[in-house]
Structure formats: C-alpha cells, structure tokens
Amino acid sequence: MEKLGYAILLVATVAWLASMIWEMVPIWPEGAIGLVTLVGLGLLFTKALADRVKAARTDKYSKDVKR
C-alpha cells in the first residue's frame, strides 16, 4: 500500500510539474523565471536526496561500530 501511495504521488507530481512547464512556455520572457526556478529547485532536491542516501549508508556503519 505504501509503494502504491508513493507511485500515485509521483505521478501527480510529474503531472503538476508538466502542466506548470506547459503553461510557462507561452509566456516566454516571464515564464523563463519560473522555469529557471523549477530547474534550481530540482537540482537542490536531487542533491539533498543523494546526500541522504549516502548518509543512510554511513548511518548503518556507524550504528555497528563499538565504542
């Protein structure tokens, strides 16, 4: 059930972002600000997700270390 919920949220998010981009293209000069903002937020989200995945691996090892 959890995976299904995540899949539905992913589809909704992709559809929402696609509709935002679709609406920004016709108003080109002003829409470029929104497109640049979406790209910047996407890059930051990707970096945060990658950092969290890397930290999850190190968290696993730090829990197993005896002090």
Predicted model as a PDB file, atoms N, CA, C, CB and O in Angstrom, pLDDT in the B-factor column:
MODEL        1                                                                  
ATOM      1  N   MET A   1       0.825  -1.193   0.000  1.00 83.00           N  
ATOM      2  CA  MET A   1       0.000   0.000   0.000  1.00 83.00           C  
ATOM      3  C   MET A   1       0.873   1.262   0.000  1.00 83.00           C  
ATOM      4  CB  MET A   1      -0.941  -0.005   1.214  1.00 83.00           C  
ATOM      5  O   MET A   1       0.554   2.255  -0.654  1.00 83.00           O  
ATOM      6  N   GLU A   2       1.976   1.199   0.746  1.00 83.00           N  
ATOM      7  CA  GLU A   2       2.840   2.377   0.822  1.00 83.00           C  
ATOM      8  C   GLU A   2       3.460   2.684  -0.545  1.00 83.00           C  
ATOM      9  CB  GLU A   2       3.948   2.165   1.875  1.00 83.00           C  
ATOM     10  O   GLU A   2       3.531   3.842  -0.956  1.00 83.00           O  
ATOM     11  N   LYS A   3       3.906   1.639  -1.239  1.00 86.00           N  
ATOM     12  CA  LYS A   3       4.500   1.846  -2.559  1.00 86.00           C  
ATOM     13  C   LYS A   3       3.488   2.390  -3.547  1.00 86.00           C  
ATOM     14  CB  LYS A   3       5.086   0.548  -3.085  1.00 86.00           C  
ATOM     15  O   LYS A   3       3.820   3.223  -4.391  1.00 86.00           O  
ATOM     16  N   LEU A   4       2.257   1.923  -3.446  1.00 88.00           N  
ATOM     17  CA  LEU A   4       1.196   2.432  -4.310  1.00 88.00           C  
ATOM     18  C   LEU A   4       0.951   3.913  -4.036  1.00 88.00           C  
ATOM     19  CB  LEU A   4      -0.101   1.627  -4.106  1.00 88.00           C  
ATOM     20  O   LEU A   4       0.777   4.700  -4.966  1.00 88.00           O  
ATOM     21  N   GLY A   5       0.936   4.286  -2.763  1.00 89.00           N  
ATOM     22  CA  GLY A   5       0.759   5.692  -2.406  1.00 89.00           C  
ATOM     23  C   GLY A   5       1.872   6.565  -2.955  1.00 89.00           C  
ATOM     24  O   GLY A   5       1.619   7.652  -3.474  1.00 89.00           O  
ATOM     25  N   TYR A   6       3.124   6.079  -2.839  1.00 86.00           N  
ATOM     26  CA  TYR A   6       4.248   6.831  -3.386  1.00 86.00           C  
ATOM     27  C   TYR A   6       4.165   6.924  -4.901  1.00 86.00           C  
ATOM     28  CB  TYR A   6       5.566   6.190  -2.975  1.00 86.00           C  
ATOM     29  O   TYR A   6       4.492   7.962  -5.475  1.00 86.00           O  
ATOM     30  N   ALA A   7       3.734   5.862  -5.549  1.00 91.00           N  
ATOM     31  CA  ALA A   7       3.603   5.880  -7.004  1.00 91.00           C  
ATOM     32  C   ALA A   7       2.548   6.896  -7.441  1.00 91.00           C  
ATOM     33  CB  ALA A   7       3.243   4.481  -7.527  1.00 91.00           C  
ATOM     34  O   ALA A   7       2.755   7.623  -8.413  1.00 91.00           O  
ATOM     35  N   ILE A   8       1.438   6.949  -6.742  1.00 92.00           N  
ATOM     36  CA  ILE A   8       0.381   7.913  -7.071  1.00 92.00           C  
ATOM     37  C   ILE A   8       0.877   9.339  -6.855  1.00 92.00           C  
ATOM     38  CB  ILE A   8      -0.882   7.652  -6.219  1.00 92.00           C  
ATOM     39  O   ILE A   8       0.623  10.217  -7.679  1.00 92.00           O  
ATOM     40  N   LEU A   9       1.582   9.571  -5.752  1.00 90.00           N  
ATOM     41  CA  LEU A   9       2.135  10.905  -5.504  1.00 90.00           C  
ATOM     42  C   LEU A   9       3.163  11.287  -6.563  1.00 90.00           C  
ATOM     43  CB  LEU A   9       2.770  10.968  -4.114  1.00 90.00           C  
ATOM     44  O   LEU A   9       3.226  12.446  -6.970  1.00 90.00           O  
ATOM     45  N   LEU A  10       3.963  10.335  -7.009  1.00 90.00           N  
ATOM     46  CA  LEU A  10       4.951  10.612  -8.042  1.00 90.00           C  
ATOM     47  C   LEU A  10       4.275  10.999  -9.351  1.00 90.00           C  
ATOM     48  CB  LEU A  10       5.857   9.398  -8.253  1.00 90.00           C  
ATOM     49  O   LEU A  10       4.682  11.961 -10.004  1.00 90.00           O  
ATOM     50  N   VAL A  11       3.251  10.256  -9.731  1.00 94.00           N  
ATOM     51  CA  VAL A  11       2.523  10.571 -10.973  1.00 94.00           C  
ATOM     52  C   VAL A  11       1.862  11.944 -10.870  1.00 94.00           C  
ATOM     53  CB  VAL A  11       1.454   9.486 -11.272  1.00 94.00           C  
ATOM     54  O   VAL A  11       1.898  12.719 -11.825  1.00 94.00           O  
ATOM     55  N   ALA A  12       1.267  12.245  -9.735  1.00 93.00           N  
ATOM     56  CA  ALA A  12       0.623  13.548  -9.555  1.00 93.00           C  
ATOM     57  C   ALA A  12       1.643  14.682  -9.607  1.00 93.00           C  
ATOM     58  CB  ALA A  12      -0.137  13.588  -8.225  1.00 93.00           C  
ATOM     59  O   ALA A  12       1.377  15.734 -10.189  1.00 93.00           O  
ATOM     60  N   THR A  13       2.800  14.471  -9.005  1.00 88.00           N  
ATOM     61  CA  THR A  13       3.837  15.500  -9.010  1.00 88.00           C  
ATOM     62  C   THR A  13       4.376  15.740 -10.409  1.00 88.00           C  
ATOM     63  CB  THR A  13       4.973  15.111  -8.077  1.00 88.00           C  
ATOM     64  O   THR A  13       4.575  16.885 -10.816  1.00 88.00           O  
ATOM     65  N   VAL A  14       4.613  14.667 -11.142  1.00 90.00           N  
ATOM     66  CA  VAL A  14       5.106  14.811 -12.512  1.00 90.00           C  
ATOM     67  C   VAL A  14       4.062  15.518 -13.379  1.00 90.00           C  
ATOM     68  CB  VAL A  14       5.458  13.428 -13.113  1.00 90.00           C  
ATOM     69  O   VAL A  14       4.413  16.377 -14.189  1.00 90.00           O  
ATOM     70  N   ALA A  15       2.804  15.173 -13.221  1.00 92.00           N  
ATOM     71  CA  ALA A  15       1.743  15.828 -13.992  1.00 92.00           C  
ATOM     72  C   ALA A  15       1.642  17.306 -13.628  1.00 92.00           C  
ATOM     73  CB  ALA A  15       0.392  15.130 -13.750  1.00 92.00           C  
ATOM     74  O   ALA A  15       1.449  18.151 -14.502  1.00 92.00           O  
ATOM     75  N   TRP A  16       1.769  17.615 -12.355  1.00 88.00           N  
ATOM     76  CA  TRP A  16       1.697  19.007 -11.903  1.00 88.00           C  
ATOM     77  C   TRP A  16       2.859  19.817 -12.468  1.00 88.00           C  
ATOM     78  CB  TRP A  16       1.699  19.079 -10.365  1.00 88.00           C  
ATOM     79  O   TRP A  16       2.660  20.929 -12.955  1.00 88.00           O  
ATOM     80  N   LEU A  17       4.077  19.265 -12.406  1.00 83.00           N  
ATOM     81  CA  LEU A  17       5.238  19.966 -12.949  1.00 83.00           C  
ATOM     82  C   LEU A  17       5.138  20.123 -14.462  1.00 83.00           C  
ATOM     83  CB  LEU A  17       6.519  19.224 -12.586  1.00 83.00           C  
ATOM     84  O   LEU A  17       5.499  21.168 -15.003  1.00 83.00           O  
ATOM     85  N   ALA A  18       4.650  19.090 -15.147  1.00 87.00           N  
ATOM     86  CA  ALA A  18       4.495  19.177 -16.599  1.00 87.00           C  
ATOM     87  C   ALA A  18       3.480  20.253 -16.971  1.00 87.00           C  
ATOM     88  CB  ALA A  18       4.064  17.820 -17.178  1.00 87.00           C  
ATOM     89  O   ALA A  18       3.684  20.990 -17.936  1.00 87.00           O  
ATOM     90  N   SER A  19       2.397  20.350 -16.220  1.00 87.00           N  
ATOM     91  CA  SER A  19       1.404  21.393 -16.529  1.00 87.00           C  
ATOM     92  C   SER A  19       1.960  22.783 -16.237  1.00 87.00           C  
ATOM     93  CB  SER A  19       0.112  21.164 -15.721  1.00 87.00           C  
ATOM     94  O   SER A  19       1.646  23.738 -16.948  1.00 87.00           O  
ATOM     95  N   MET A  20       2.780  22.903 -15.198  1.00 81.00           N  
ATOM     96  CA  MET A  20       3.402  24.205 -14.918  1.00 81.00           C  
ATOM     97  C   MET A  20       4.329  24.611 -16.060  1.00 81.00           C  
ATOM     98  CB  MET A  20       4.186  24.159 -13.585  1.00 81.00           C  
ATOM     99  O   MET A  20       4.293  25.753 -16.519  1.00 81.00           O  
ATOM    100  N   ILE A  21       5.150  23.683 -16.513  1.00 80.00           N  
ATOM    101  CA  ILE A  21       6.077  23.987 -17.608  1.00 80.00           C  
ATOM    102  C   ILE A  21       5.303  24.290 -18.883  1.00 80.00           C  
ATOM    103  CB  ILE A  21       7.054  22.813 -17.841  1.00 80.00           C  
ATOM    104  O   ILE A  21       5.652  25.214 -19.618  1.00 80.00           O  
ATOM    105  N   TRP A  22       4.264  23.524 -19.147  1.00 84.00           N  
ATOM    106  CA  TRP A  22       3.436  23.725 -20.336  1.00 84.00           C  
ATOM    107  C   TRP A  22       2.819  25.129 -20.348  1.00 84.00           C  
ATOM    108  CB  TRP A  22       2.327  22.658 -20.400  1.00 84.00           C  
ATOM    109  O   TRP A  22       2.702  25.742 -21.409  1.00 84.00           O  
ATOM    110  N   GLU A  23       2.434  25.632 -19.201  1.00 81.00           N  
ATOM    111  CA  GLU A  23       1.820  26.959 -19.115  1.00 81.00           C  
ATOM    112  C   GLU A  23       2.868  28.074 -19.122  1.00 81.00           C  
ATOM    113  CB  GLU A  23       0.966  27.060 -17.854  1.00 81.00           C  
ATOM    114  O   GLU A  23       2.547  29.204 -19.488  1.00 81.00           O  
ATOM    115  N   MET A  24       4.108  27.786 -18.727  1.00 77.00           N  
ATOM    116  CA  MET A  24       5.139  28.819 -18.696  1.00 77.00           C  
ATOM    117  C   MET A  24       5.733  29.097 -20.062  1.00 77.00           C  
ATOM    118  CB  MET A  24       6.232  28.425 -17.750  1.00 77.00           C  
ATOM    119  O   MET A  24       6.202  30.207 -20.315  1.00 77.00           O  
ATOM    120  N   VAL A  25       5.723  28.126 -20.936  1.00 74.00           N  
ATOM    121  CA  VAL A  25       6.353  28.286 -22.243  1.00 74.00           C  
ATOM    122  C   VAL A  25       5.675  29.374 -23.090  1.00 74.00           C  
ATOM    123  CB  VAL A  25       6.329  26.962 -22.991  1.00 74.00           C  
ATOM    124  O   VAL A  25       6.389  30.162 -23.710  1.00 74.00           O  
ATOM    125  N   PRO A  26       4.346  29.458 -23.150  1.00 78.00           N  
ATOM    126  CA  PRO A  26       3.735  30.501 -23.984  1.00 78.00           C  
ATOM    127  C   PRO A  26       4.027  31.928 -23.509  1.00 78.00           C  
ATOM    128  CB  PRO A  26       2.247  30.295 -24.028  1.00 78.00           C  
ATOM    129  O   PRO A  26       4.067  32.846 -24.329  1.00 78.00           O  
ATOM    130  N   ILE A  27       4.228  32.128 -22.231  1.00 77.00           N  
ATOM    131  CA  ILE A  27       4.555  33.471 -21.744  1.00 77.00           C  
ATOM    132  C   ILE A  27       6.069  33.559 -21.567  1.00 77.00           C  
ATOM    133  CB  ILE A  27       3.807  33.790 -20.394  1.00 77.00           C  
ATOM    134  O   ILE A  27       6.567  33.721 -20.453  1.00 77.00           O  
ATOM    135  N   TRP A  28       6.801  33.448 -22.694  1.00 75.00           N  
ATOM    136  CA  TRP A  28       8.226  33.176 -22.673  1.00 75.00           C  
ATOM    137  C   TRP A  28       9.063  34.093 -21.790  1.00 75.00           C  
ATOM    138  CB  TRP A  28       8.735  33.249 -24.033  1.00 75.00           C  
ATOM    139  O   TRP A  28       9.723  33.569 -20.893  1.00 75.00           O  
ATOM    140  N   PRO A  29       9.098  35.391 -21.958  1.00 79.00           N  
ATOM    141  CA  PRO A  29      10.081  36.118 -21.129  1.00 79.00           C  
ATOM    142  C   PRO A  29       9.819  35.979 -19.630  1.00 79.00           C  
ATOM    143  CB  PRO A  29      10.077  37.591 -21.500  1.00 79.00           C  
ATOM    144  O   PRO A  29      10.755  35.778 -18.856  1.00 79.00           O  
ATOM    145  N   GLU A  30       8.575  36.081 -19.220  1.00 75.00           N  
ATOM    146  CA  GLU A  30       8.257  35.956 -17.801  1.00 75.00           C  
ATOM    147  C   GLU A  30       8.278  34.505 -17.351  1.00 75.00           C  
ATOM    148  CB  GLU A  30       6.898  36.569 -17.508  1.00 75.00           C  
ATOM    149  O   GLU A  30       8.614  34.213 -16.203  1.00 75.00           O  
ATOM    150  N   GLY A  31       7.924  33.605 -18.237  1.00 74.00           N  
ATOM    151  CA  GLY A  31       7.907  32.184 -17.903  1.00 74.00           C  
ATOM    152  C   GLY A  31       9.294  31.611 -17.681  1.00 74.00           C  
ATOM    153  O   GLY A  31       9.446  30.586 -17.017  1.00 74.00           O  
ATOM    154  N   ALA A  32      10.315  32.272 -18.237  1.00 79.00           N  
ATOM    155  CA  ALA A  32      11.690  31.799 -18.059  1.00 79.00           C  
ATOM    156  C   ALA A  32      12.093  31.857 -16.589  1.00 79.00           C  
ATOM    157  CB  ALA A  32      12.664  32.635 -18.909  1.00 79.00           C  
ATOM    158  O   ALA A  32      12.855  31.008 -16.125  1.00 79.00           O  
ATOM    159  N   ILE A  33      11.600  32.833 -15.861  1.00 81.00           N  
ATOM    160  CA  ILE A  33      11.910  32.934 -14.431  1.00 81.00           C  
ATOM    161  C   ILE A  33      11.395  31.706 -13.699  1.00 81.00           C  
ATOM    162  CB  ILE A  33      11.299  34.217 -13.823  1.00 81.00           C  
ATOM    163  O   ILE A  33      12.095  31.140 -12.859  1.00 81.00           O  
ATOM    164  N   GLY A  34      10.186  31.297 -14.010  1.00 78.00           N  
ATOM    165  CA  GLY A  34       9.620  30.107 -13.383  1.00 78.00           C  
ATOM    166  C   GLY A  34      10.356  28.840 -13.782  1.00 78.00           C  
ATOM    167  O   GLY A  34      10.561  27.953 -12.954  1.00 78.00           O  
ATOM    168  N   LEU A  35      10.756  28.749 -15.049  1.00 78.00           N  
ATOM    169  CA  LEU A  35      11.492  27.568 -15.499  1.00 78.00           C  
ATOM    170  C   LEU A  35      12.850  27.463 -14.815  1.00 78.00           C  
ATOM    171  CB  LEU A  35      11.674  27.603 -17.015  1.00 78.00           C  
ATOM    172  O   LEU A  35      13.265  26.379 -14.405  1.00 78.00           O  
ATOM    173  N   VAL A  36      13.531  28.581 -14.696  1.00 84.00           N  
ATOM    174  CA  VAL A  36      14.831  28.580 -14.019  1.00 84.00           C  
ATOM    175  C   VAL A  36      14.646  28.213 -12.553  1.00 84.00           C  
ATOM    176  CB  VAL A  36      15.525  29.961 -14.148  1.00 84.00           C  
ATOM    177  O   VAL A  36      15.462  27.481 -11.992  1.00 84.00           O  
ATOM    178  N   THR A  37      13.598  28.706 -11.936  1.00 84.00           N  
ATOM    179  CA  THR A  37      13.314  28.375 -10.538  1.00 84.00           C  
ATOM    180  C   THR A  37      13.056  26.876 -10.377  1.00 84.00           C  
ATOM    181  CB  THR A  37      12.104  29.180 -10.030  1.00 84.00           C  
ATOM    182  O   THR A  37      13.572  26.255  -9.448  1.00 84.00           O  
ATOM    183  N   LEU A  38      12.264  26.297 -11.273  1.00 81.00           N  
ATOM    184  CA  LEU A  38      11.993  24.857 -11.207  1.00 81.00           C  
ATOM    185  C   LEU A  38      13.262  24.032 -11.398  1.00 81.00           C  
ATOM    186  CB  LEU A  38      10.961  24.466 -12.261  1.00 81.00           C  
ATOM    187  O   LEU A  38      13.453  23.024 -10.717  1.00 81.00           O  
ATOM    188  N   VAL A  39      14.113  24.442 -12.299  1.00 85.00           N  
ATOM    189  CA  VAL A  39      15.367  23.714 -12.516  1.00 85.00           C  
ATOM    190  C   VAL A  39      16.242  23.812 -11.264  1.00 85.00           C  
ATOM    191  CB  VAL A  39      16.124  24.273 -13.758  1.00 85.00           C  
ATOM    192  O   VAL A  39      16.825  22.814 -10.840  1.00 85.00           O  
ATOM    193  N   GLY A  40      16.337  24.992 -10.676  1.00 90.00           N  
ATOM    194  CA  GLY A  40      17.131  25.162  -9.461  1.00 90.00           C  
ATOM    195  C   GLY A  40      16.607  24.322  -8.308  1.00 90.00           C  
ATOM    196  O   GLY A  40      17.384  23.677  -7.604  1.00 90.00           O  
ATOM    197  N   LEU A  41      15.308  24.326  -8.113  1.00 88.00           N  
ATOM    198  CA  LEU A  41      14.724  23.513  -7.046  1.00 88.00           C  
ATOM    199  C   LEU A  41      14.915  22.027  -7.311  1.00 88.00           C  
ATOM    200  CB  LEU A  41      13.240  23.827  -6.894  1.00 88.00           C  
ATOM    201  O   LEU A  41      15.147  21.253  -6.383  1.00 88.00           O  
ATOM    202  N   GLY A  42      14.818  21.632  -8.566  1.00 85.00           N  
ATOM    203  CA  GLY A  42      15.045  20.235  -8.913  1.00 85.00           C  
ATOM    204  C   GLY A  42      16.469  19.799  -8.625  1.00 85.00           C  
ATOM    205  O   GLY A  42      16.692  18.699  -8.119  1.00 85.00           O  
ATOM    206  N   LEU A  43      17.434  20.649  -8.940  1.00 91.00           N  
ATOM    207  CA  LEU A  43      18.829  20.331  -8.659  1.00 91.00           C  
ATOM    208  C   LEU A  43      19.094  20.235  -7.159  1.00 91.00           C  
ATOM    209  CB  LEU A  43      19.741  21.378  -9.283  1.00 91.00           C  
ATOM    210  O   LEU A  43      19.794  19.331  -6.704  1.00 91.00           O  
ATOM    211  N   LEU A  44      18.535  21.166  -6.396  1.00 93.00           N  
ATOM    212  CA  LEU A  44      18.706  21.124  -4.942  1.00 93.00           C  
ATOM    213  C   LEU A  44      18.051  19.887  -4.333  1.00 93.00           C  
ATOM    214  CB  LEU A  44      18.123  22.385  -4.307  1.00 93.00           C  
ATOM    215  O   LEU A  44      18.611  19.272  -3.425  1.00 93.00           O  
ATOM    216  N   PHE A  45      16.880  19.524  -4.822  1.00 89.00           N  
ATOM    217  CA  PHE A  45      16.200  18.324  -4.335  1.00 89.00           C  
ATOM    218  C   PHE A  45      17.015  17.072  -4.643  1.00 89.00           C  
ATOM    219  CB  PHE A  45      14.801  18.210  -4.958  1.00 89.00           C  
ATOM    220  O   PHE A  45      17.141  16.181  -3.803  1.00 89.00           O  
ATOM    221  N   THR A  46      17.567  17.011  -5.854  1.00 91.00           N  
ATOM    222  CA  THR A  46      18.381  15.863  -6.240  1.00 91.00           C  
ATOM    223  C   THR A  46      19.624  15.755  -5.361  1.00 91.00           C  
ATOM    224  CB  THR A  46      18.784  15.965  -7.715  1.00 91.00           C  
ATOM    225  O   THR A  46      19.997  14.660  -4.941  1.00 91.00           O  
ATOM    226  N   LYS A  47      20.263  16.886  -5.085  1.00 93.00           N  
ATOM    227  CA  LYS A  47      21.447  16.875  -4.224  1.00 93.00           C  
ATOM    228  C   LYS A  47      21.087  16.431  -2.813  1.00 93.00           C  
ATOM    229  CB  LYS A  47      22.100  18.262  -4.190  1.00 93.00           C  
ATOM    230  O   LYS A  47      21.803  15.630  -2.213  1.00 93.00           O  
ATOM    231  N   ALA A  48      19.989  16.942  -2.282  1.00 91.00           N  
ATOM    232  CA  ALA A  48      19.570  16.561  -0.931  1.00 91.00           C  
ATOM    233  C   ALA A  48      19.231  15.077  -0.860  1.00 91.00           C  
ATOM    234  CB  ALA A  48      18.362  17.397  -0.489  1.00 91.00           C  
ATOM    235  O   ALA A  48      19.563  14.410   0.120  1.00 91.00           O  
ATOM    236  N   LEU A  49      18.580  14.565  -1.880  1.00 87.00           N  
ATOM    237  CA  LEU A  49      18.236  13.146  -1.913  1.00 87.00           C  
ATOM    238  C   LEU A  49      19.495  12.282  -1.998  1.00 87.00           C  
ATOM    239  CB  LEU A  49      17.305  12.847  -3.099  1.00 87.00           C  
ATOM    240  O   LEU A  49      19.598  11.265  -1.311  1.00 87.00           O  
ATOM    241  N   ALA A  50      20.440  12.676  -2.827  1.00 88.00           N  
ATOM    242  CA  ALA A  50      21.688  11.923  -2.947  1.00 88.00           C  
ATOM    243  C   ALA A  50      22.476  11.957  -1.638  1.00 88.00           C  
ATOM    244  CB  ALA A  50      22.542  12.483  -4.093  1.00 88.00           C  
ATOM    245  O   ALA A  50      23.038  10.941  -1.228  1.00 88.00           O  
ATOM    246  N   ASP A  51      22.522  13.111  -0.983  1.00 88.00           N  
ATOM    247  CA  ASP A  51      23.213  13.216   0.306  1.00 88.00           C  
ATOM    248  C   ASP A  51      22.557  12.336   1.354  1.00 88.00           C  
ATOM    249  CB  ASP A  51      23.236  14.666   0.786  1.00 88.00           C  
ATOM    250  O   ASP A  51      23.245  11.717   2.165  1.00 88.00           O  
ATOM    251  N   ARG A  52      21.246  12.277   1.344  1.00 85.00           N  
ATOM    252  CA  ARG A  52      20.531  11.456   2.326  1.00 85.00           C  
ATOM    253  C   ARG A  52      20.775   9.968   2.087  1.00 85.00           C  
ATOM    254  CB  ARG A  52      19.026  11.754   2.276  1.00 85.00           C  
ATOM    255  O   ARG A  52      20.926   9.200   3.038  1.00 85.00           O  
ATOM    256  N   VAL A  53      20.814   9.564   0.826  1.00 82.00           N  
ATOM    257  CA  VAL A  53      21.083   8.161   0.522  1.00 82.00           C  
ATOM    258  C   VAL A  53      22.493   7.801   0.973  1.00 82.00           C  
ATOM    259  CB  VAL A  53      20.905   7.879  -0.993  1.00 82.00           C  
ATOM    260  O   VAL A  53      22.709   6.734   1.547  1.00 82.00           O  
ATOM    261  N   LYS A  54      23.456   8.690   0.717  1.00 82.00           N  
ATOM    262  CA  LYS A  54      24.827   8.437   1.140  1.00 82.00           C  
ATOM    263  C   LYS A  54      24.909   8.403   2.670  1.00 82.00           C  
ATOM    264  CB  LYS A  54      25.777   9.513   0.568  1.00 82.00           C  
ATOM    265  O   LYS A  54      25.628   7.569   3.221  1.00 82.00           O  
ATOM    266  N   ALA A  55      24.203   9.272   3.351  1.00 79.00           N  
ATOM    267  CA  ALA A  55      24.216   9.312   4.816  1.00 79.00           C  
ATOM    268  C   ALA A  55      23.558   8.065   5.397  1.00 79.00           C  
ATOM    269  CB  ALA A  55      23.501  10.576   5.327  1.00 79.00           C  
ATOM    270  O   ALA A  55      23.949   7.603   6.469  1.00 79.00           O  
ATOM    271  N   ALA A  56      22.582   7.526   4.715  1.00 71.00           N  
ATOM    272  CA  ALA A  56      21.923   6.313   5.207  1.00 71.00           C  
ATOM    273  C   ALA A  56      22.912   5.154   5.243  1.00 71.00           C  
ATOM    274  CB  ALA A  56      20.708   5.954   4.324  1.00 71.00           C  
ATOM    275  O   ALA A  56      22.877   4.328   6.155  1.00 71.00           O  
ATOM    276  N   ARG A  57      23.789   5.096   4.250  1.00 69.00           N  
ATOM    277  CA  ARG A  57      24.805   4.039   4.242  1.00 69.00           C  
ATOM    278  C   ARG A  57      25.794   4.237   5.376  1.00 69.00           C  
ATOM    279  CB  ARG A  57      25.545   4.008   2.898  1.00 69.00           C  
ATOM    280  O   ARG A  57      26.191   3.268   6.024  1.00 69.00           O  
ATOM    281  N   THR A  58      26.200   5.477   5.627  1.00 68.00           N  
ATOM    282  CA  THR A  58      27.157   5.717   6.711  1.00 68.00           C  
ATOM    283  C   THR A  58      26.492   5.571   8.069  1.00 68.00           C  
ATOM    284  CB  THR A  58      27.778   7.110   6.581  1.00 68.00           C  
ATOM    285  O   THR A  58      27.147   5.170   9.032  1.00 68.00           O  
ATOM    286  N   ASP A  59      25.217   5.885   8.169  1.00 65.00           N  
ATOM    287  CA  ASP A  59      24.492   5.683   9.427  1.00 65.00           C  
ATOM    288  C   ASP A  59      24.489   4.206   9.803  1.00 65.00           C  
ATOM    289  CB  ASP A  59      23.045   6.209   9.315  1.00 65.00           C  
ATOM    290  O   ASP A  59      24.632   3.856  10.975  1.00 65.00           O  
ATOM    291  N   LYS A  60      24.324   3.346   8.804  1.00 64.00           N  
ATOM    292  CA  LYS A  60      24.305   1.909   9.052  1.00 64.00           C  
ATOM    293  C   LYS A  60      25.629   1.464   9.656  1.00 64.00           C  
ATOM    294  CB  LYS A  60      24.020   1.136   7.753  1.00 64.00           C  
ATOM    295  O   LYS A  60      25.647   0.693  10.616  1.00 64.00           O  
ATOM    296  N   TYR A  61      26.719   1.938   9.107  1.00 64.00           N  
ATOM    297  CA  TYR A  61      28.027   1.530   9.601  1.00 64.00           C  
ATOM    298  C   TYR A  61      28.324   2.147  10.959  1.00 64.00           C  
ATOM    299  CB  TYR A  61      29.109   1.915   8.607  1.00 64.00           C  
ATOM    300  O   TYR A  61      28.956   1.502  11.795  1.00 64.00           O  
ATOM    301  N   SER A  62      27.891   3.362  11.196  1.00 62.00           N  
ATOM    302  CA  SER A  62      28.174   3.999  12.483  1.00 62.00           C  
ATOM    303  C   SER A  62      27.370   3.349  13.606  1.00 62.00           C  
ATOM    304  CB  SER A  62      27.864   5.501  12.415  1.00 62.00           C  
ATOM    305  O   SER A  62      27.788   3.408  14.763  1.00 62.00           O  
ATOM    306  N   LYS A  63      26.251   2.743  13.304  1.00 65.00           N  
ATOM    307  CA  LYS A  63      25.475   2.050  14.333  1.00 65.00           C  
ATOM    308  C   LYS A  63      26.152   0.743  14.763  1.00 65.00           C  
ATOM    309  CB  LYS A  63      24.058   1.762  13.821  1.00 65.00           C  
ATOM    310  O   LYS A  63      26.014   0.308  15.906  1.00 65.00           O  
ATOM    311  N   ASP A  64      26.881   0.127  13.834  1.00 65.00           N  
ATOM    312  CA  ASP A  64      27.530  -1.153  14.114  1.00 65.00           C  
ATOM    313  C   ASP A  64      28.889  -1.024  14.792  1.00 65.00           C  
ATOM    314  CB  ASP A  64      27.690  -1.916  12.844  1.00 65.00           C  
ATOM    315  O   ASP A  64      29.428  -2.017  15.281  1.00 65.00           O  
ATOM    316  N   VAL A  65      29.446   0.173  14.828  1.00 63.00           N  
ATOM    317  CA  VAL A  65      30.764   0.378  15.417  1.00 63.00           C  
ATOM    318  C   VAL A  65      30.648   0.383  16.933  1.00 63.00           C  
ATOM    319  CB  VAL A  65      31.397   1.696  14.913  1.00 63.00           C  
ATOM    320  O   VAL A  65      29.803   1.074  17.504  1.00 63.00           O  
ATOM    321  N   LYS A  66      31.506  -0.394  17.572  1.00 63.00           N  
ATOM    322  CA  LYS A  66      31.520  -0.407  19.036  1.00 63.00           C  
ATOM    323  C   LYS A  66      32.462   0.669  19.519  1.00 63.00           C  
ATOM    324  CB  LYS A  66      31.940  -1.795  19.591  1.00 63.00           C  
ATOM    325  O   LYS A  66      33.559   0.831  18.986  1.00 63.00           O  
ATOM    326  N   ARG A  67      32.037   1.403  20.525  1.00 59.00           N  
ATOM    327  CA  ARG A  67      32.873   2.488  21.054  1.00 59.00           C  
ATOM    328  C   ARG A  67      33.482   2.102  22.354  1.00 59.00           C  
ATOM    329  CB  ARG A  67      32.077   3.758  21.225  1.00 59.00           C  
ATOM    330  O   ARG A  67      34.217   2.889  22.950  1.00 59.00           O  
TER     331      ARG A  67                                                      
ENDMDL                                                                          
END                                                                             
